[in-house]
Amino acid sequence: MELTLEQKARRVKEILDDPVFNEAVRKVHESIDARWRMTQEEETQVRENLYFQKTALDEIERSLRSLGDSWTILNGRTMKKGKNK
């Protein structure tokens, strides 16, 4: 069963407000940053891999926020239409 946009938005809010999720994301960011700092300048492949990992993690967070924002925008438009009737 596919979730509605509203159901997805509520689930996204639960995920983004979840302290365990936030701690896990923070720890992954910290781990990537620490490994980056330990690399040598000439270790370009390692640095590129770390960059891509961090970018992917950022994209996951952005995607979650976008789903929540989409519903908020849609809900705001729906409410305005209801008031204009």
N, C-alpha and C positions, 0 to 999 in steps of 0.2 A: 504494500500500500504506500503510495507516494504521499509525502507530507505536503500540506498547503504552505504557502509562503508565510502565513502567520505562525503555523506550527514550527516551521524552520526557524523563524525569528526568535520565538520563545526558547527553542532549544539552543540556539546560538547564544542568547543571553545567559542561559544556565551554564553553558560551557565557559564563556568569557568571564563569568562571575565566580567560577569554581576555583577555590584556592589551590587545589591539587593541580589542576591544569596550569594555572598561572605559575606555580612553583616549578613545574616540569619545564615549561617554556623558558622561564628565567634561568634554570640550571643548564639547559641546552645552550642558550645564548652565552652564558658565562663559560661553559666548557669550550665552545667554539672560539671565544675571545682569548681564553687562556692558551689554547693550542696555537692560535695565530701568533701570540706574543712569543711563544717558544720557537717559532720557525726562524730559520736563517733567511736572509734576503734572497739568496739564490734558490731557495726551495719554492719556486714558482708554482709547481704542480700542486704541492700541498696547500699553499695559500689559495690557489684557485678553487680547490675542492672545498676548503673551509668557507670561502666566499659564497660558493654555490649552496652550501648547506645553510648558511645564514640567510641567504636570499630566499631559499625555499621555505624556511621557517617563517620569515617575514610575510611571505605570500600566503601561507596558510592563515596566519592571523588576519591579514588584510581581507582575505576571502570571507572569513567568518564575519568580520565587521560589516562587510559589504552586504551580505545576506540580511543581517539585522537592519542595516540602514535602508535597504530596498523596501522592506516591509513598513518601516517607519514612514518613509516617503509615501508609499502607496496608501497606507492607513490615513495619513494626513490629507491626501487628495480626496479619499472617500468621505472623510468626515466633512470636508469643505463642501463637497457636492450635496451631501445630506442637509447641510445648513442652508444652502442656496435654494432648496426646493420649497 
